[in-house]
Amino acid sequence: MPDQTAKAVETGGAGSGTGEATARSALPLESAGGVRVTPVTPVSPGVMTEGTGMPHTPALDDLARRVRALEDRDALHALVIRGWRALDRKDWRTWSACWAEDAVLEFGPWERTRGRDAIRAKVEEAESPYTSIQHHILNMHVDVAGDRATGIGYMWFVAVTAPGRTSAPYSMGGPYDWEFRRRGDGWLLARQRLGVLWTNGDDTLRAFEPE
């Protein structure tokens, strides 16, 4: 015969208080087949885990943090690739939009350059005369901490210095060291340190001579 407690829970015939009904709902029930089943107590909505639409739990909070970190790292990679591909096309506006207004550029042969507009002017002056340019970003790695991030990588810059010199390009390489800041829904480059460890070929334009 079915358990009387189960019958009371199903019909609502026993007890009248919310707390009493909740207590009964957590008791084991016996099905017609004789299998005793403990109902799952409903989870109170409480505080929702940001971005999930689900109740707050430590496990969900941890998952949300890890997903956010993955999204941030992907966004930072996309920022650099988008900016430096624009640089290859000499699309100075798109490239400079990747920088914070108060950004700082530290490039080995040059003096420190401060401010997005000054950085754009300096790089545009240096690289515009080349027939074609390619900026390769190698071994990029980023670490995110809230609204700040740091990154490292390697530069491999290749340039054709004049029409007809495609078989003898100028190239150089060295380490990148980046600092990023979150602004609104996106990231911007706040500081870039770039050293030159090696060069190859003849840079007839002398665009990167020490100042």
KOLVO-137731 format. One line per field, with one value per residue (C-alpha): residue number from 0; residue in three letters; x negated, y negated, z negated. Coordinates in nm, 3 decimals. Layout:
# KOLVO-137731
resi	NUM ...
resn	ALA ...
X	X ...
Y	Y ...
Z	Z ...
# end
This chain:
# KOLVO-137731
resi	0 1 2 3 4 5 6 7 8 9 10 11 12 13 14 15 16 17 18 19 20 21 22 23 24 25 26 27 28 29 30 31 32 33 34 35 36 37 38 39 40 41 42 43 44 45 46 47 48 49 50 51 52 53 54 55 56 57 58 59 60 61 62 63 64 65 66 67 68 69 70 71 72 73 74 75 76 77 78 79 80 81 82 83 84 85 86 87 88 89 90 91 92 93 94 95 96 97 98 99 100 101 102 103 104 105 106 107 108 109 110 111 112 113 114 115 116 117 118 119 120 121 122 123 124 125 126 127 128 129 130 131 132 133 134 135 136 137 138 139 140 141 142 143 144 145 146 147 148 149 150 151 152 153 154 155 156 157 158 159 160 161 162 163 164 165 166 167 168 169 170 171 172 173 174 175 176 177 178 179 180 181 182 183 184 185 186 187 188 189 190 191 192 193 194 195 196 197 198 199 200 201 202 203 204 205 206 207 208 209 210
resn	MET PRO ASP GLN THR ALA LYS ALA VAL GLU THR GLY GLY ALA GLY SER GLY THR GLY GLU ALA THR ALA ARG SER ALA LEU PRO LEU GLU SER ALA GLY GLY VAL ARG VAL THR PRO VAL THR PRO VAL SER PRO GLY VAL MET THR GLU GLY THR GLY MET PRO HIS THR PRO ALA LEU ASP ASP LEU ALA ARG ARG VAL ARG ALA LEU GLU ASP ARG ASP ALA LEU HIS ALA LEU VAL ILE ARG GLY TRP ARG ALA LEU ASP ARG LYS ASP TRP ARG THR TRP SER ALA CYS TRP ALA GLU ASP ALA VAL LEU GLU PHE GLY PRO TRP GLU ARG THR ARG GLY ARG ASP ALA ILE ARG ALA LYS VAL GLU GLU ALA GLU SER PRO TYR THR SER ILE GLN HIS HIS ILE LEU ASN MET HIS VAL ASP VAL ALA GLY ASP ARG ALA THR GLY ILE GLY TYR MET TRP PHE VAL ALA VAL THR ALA PRO GLY ARG THR SER ALA PRO TYR SER MET GLY GLY PRO TYR ASP TRP GLU PHE ARG ARG ARG GLY ASP GLY TRP LEU LEU ALA ARG GLN ARG LEU GLY VAL LEU TRP THR ASN GLY ASP ASP THR LEU ARG ALA PHE GLU PRO GLU
X	0.000 -0.142 -0.297 -0.047 -0.306 -0.336 0.041 0.051 -0.214 -0.041 0.304 0.196 0.428 0.191 0.063 0.120 -0.210 -0.468 -0.749 -0.559 -0.488 -0.853 -0.963 -0.723 -0.841 -1.193 -1.077 -1.124 -0.823 -0.723 -0.611 -0.355 -0.643 -0.777 -1.080 -1.145 -1.241 -1.365 -1.236 -1.483 -1.430 -1.379 -1.667 -1.575 -1.647 -1.842 -2.131 -2.187 -2.532 -2.622 -2.572 -2.422 -2.060 -2.109 -2.110 -2.428 -2.654 -3.032 -3.066 -2.875 -3.070 -3.397 -3.272 -3.161 -3.504 -3.685 -3.459 -3.510 -3.889 -3.875 -3.663 -3.903 -4.208 -4.036 -3.942 -4.301 -4.438 -4.177 -4.269 -4.637 -4.572 -4.313 -4.541 -4.855 -4.679 -4.554 -4.912 -5.016 -4.751 -4.865 -4.521 -4.651 -4.305 -4.206 -4.547 -4.552 -4.198 -4.344 -4.542 -4.428 -4.431 -4.714 -4.907 -5.286 -5.514 -5.868 -6.056 -6.427 -6.580 -6.336 -6.269 -5.953 -5.639 -5.332 -4.972 -4.773 -4.800 -5.176 -5.223 -5.024 -5.219 -5.554 -5.479 -5.300 -5.599 -5.839 -5.647 -5.456 -5.752 -5.794 -5.648 -5.492 -5.516 -5.424 -5.407 -5.416 -5.310 -5.466 -5.421 -5.167 -5.055 -4.828 -4.730 -4.411 -4.351 -4.014 -4.017 -4.393 -4.596 -4.956 -5.099 -5.422 -5.517 -5.774 -5.791 -5.902 -5.885 -5.945 -5.946 -6.007 -6.207 -6.146 -5.959 -6.150 -6.334 -6.095 -6.374 -6.583 -6.350 -6.460 -6.356 -6.401 -6.280 -6.252 -6.030 -5.694 -5.577 -5.219 -4.986 -4.612 -4.315 -3.947 -3.734 -3.359 -3.294 -3.639 -4.015 -4.274 -4.651 -4.792 -5.167 -5.394 -5.760 -5.938 -6.304 -6.515 -6.734 -6.830 -6.805 -6.860 -6.904 -6.961 -6.708 -6.766 -6.500 -6.671 -6.331 -6.432 -6.763 -6.835 -6.726
Y	0.000 -0.348 -0.542 -0.777 -1.055 -1.031 -1.050 -1.356 -1.528 -1.445 -1.563 -1.842 -1.695 -1.685 -2.000 -2.356 -2.546 -2.602 -2.487 -2.172 -2.090 -2.143 -1.912 -1.641 -1.680 -1.583 -1.254 -0.928 -0.828 -0.477 -0.425 -0.169 0.060 0.054 -0.162 -0.436 -0.768 -1.084 -1.393 -1.668 -1.978 -2.279 -2.528 -2.877 -3.129 -3.353 -3.538 -3.457 -3.381 -3.664 -3.586 -3.238 -3.298 -3.024 -3.025 -3.131 -2.841 -2.824 -2.582 -2.807 -3.111 -2.931 -2.822 -3.177 -3.312 -3.058 -3.123 -3.498 -3.447 -3.245 -3.513 -3.786 -3.602 -3.548 -3.918 -4.024 -3.799 -3.938 -4.296 -4.246 -4.050 -4.302 -4.594 -4.453 -4.327 -4.684 -4.801 -4.575 -4.749 -5.090 -5.143 -5.375 -5.467 -5.106 -5.034 -5.341 -5.267 -4.962 -5.191 -5.376 -5.752 -5.777 -5.474 -5.450 -5.300 -5.196 -5.078 -4.994 -5.244 -5.525 -5.742 -5.675 -5.795 -5.895 -5.924 -5.748 -6.032 -6.067 -5.689 -5.685 -5.979 -5.821 -5.478 -5.614 -5.835 -5.542 -5.272 -5.459 -5.476 -5.096 -4.932 -4.658 -4.547 -4.243 -4.222 -3.865 -3.810 -3.490 -3.289 -3.532 -3.470 -3.684 -3.683 -3.853 -4.003 -4.177 -4.483 -4.462 -4.220 -4.163 -3.985 -3.871 -3.763 -3.800 -4.033 -3.932 -4.239 -4.208 -4.499 -4.551 -4.869 -4.957 -4.823 -4.537 -4.444 -4.166 -3.908 -4.112 -4.237 -4.395 -4.215 -4.241 -4.063 -4.100 -4.056 -4.222 -4.312 -4.444 -4.595 -4.614 -4.786 -4.705 -4.996 -4.943 -4.622 -4.592 -4.600 -4.859 -4.852 -5.070 -5.008 -4.828 -4.757 -4.622 -4.537 -4.454 -4.145 -4.091 -4.241 -4.101 -4.271 -4.632 -4.886 -5.146 -5.374 -5.383 -5.419 -5.256 -5.427 -5.515 -5.865
Z	0.000 0.087 -0.195 -0.359 -0.362 0.014 0.047 -0.174 0.034 0.360 0.246 0.017 -0.241 -0.533 -0.695 -0.585 -0.633 -0.360 -0.584 -0.678 -0.313 -0.223 -0.502 -0.383 -0.022 -0.126 -0.277 -0.080 0.129 0.226 0.585 0.695 0.786 0.432 0.519 0.264 0.421 0.247 0.429 0.525 0.316 0.546 0.554 0.444 0.723 0.485 0.650 1.017 1.156 1.393 1.759 1.702 1.604 1.344 0.962 0.786 0.686 0.634 0.926 1.163 1.045 1.119 1.461 1.543 1.445 1.663 1.961 1.919 1.911 2.235 2.402 2.285 2.417 2.751 2.766 2.694 2.969 3.206 3.112 3.198 3.519 3.639 3.564 3.718 4.030 4.070 4.029 4.319 4.534 4.410 4.262 3.993 3.859 3.780 3.631 3.408 3.287 3.109 2.877 2.565 2.592 2.337 2.465 2.459 2.725 2.636 2.943 2.920 3.165 3.083 2.784 2.585 2.765 2.563 2.677 2.949 3.199 3.153 3.189 3.511 3.653 3.566 3.711 4.018 4.099 4.063 4.249 4.521 4.764 4.782 5.091 4.880 4.519 4.312 3.933 3.806 3.443 3.306 2.983 2.839 2.482 2.262 1.894 1.776 1.431 1.415 1.638 1.696 1.905 2.003 2.304 2.463 2.813 3.087 3.386 3.730 3.951 4.326 4.570 4.941 4.953 5.319 5.624 5.781 5.460 5.356 5.356 5.113 4.837 4.514 4.194 3.819 3.509 3.135 2.828 2.766 2.415 2.396 2.139 2.209 2.043 2.072 2.187 2.195 2.383 2.538 2.486 2.584 2.596 2.317 2.354 2.598 2.548 2.853 2.879 3.183 3.143 3.507 3.855 4.201 4.536 4.627 4.504 4.774 4.623 4.283 4.117 3.792 3.723 3.358 3.264
# end
